[in-house]
Amino acid sequence: MDRTEMTALIVVGVMIVMDYATGLLKAVMQHNISSTKMREGLYHKAAFVAVMFLAEVIERAQQVIDLGFSVPIVVPAAVYITVTEVSSIIENLGEINPEIKGSRLLGLFRSDKESGAE
């Protein structure tokens, strides 16, 4: 595993933990803690971990076995998961602190397409 892949895996892990933590904080703040939602969230996070594991296995297999294709898979999977998690973290932060929901601070994470610019 090269440095880029290792960094991608670490970033995904950190984003998963941050999303779960901000989601839990939001639930505590709203007095809406649900073990069912928490369990569901953990299942979703476990699926992301499984996707990363699968990507790593396929990427390693490409080096040994002719699978008919050879493409980098770990980093693109990590990027997709990271973008998904960042989006969820931003939503959670906006619910935790409504003052920052429409602020320039969170606006740094929005794309031009989201704000309606073309």
Summary of the structure (lengths in Angstrom):
residues: 118
radius of gyration: 17.3
end to end distance: 39.2
largest distance: 53.7
contacts: 288
relative contact order: 0.14
helix: 74%
strand: 0%
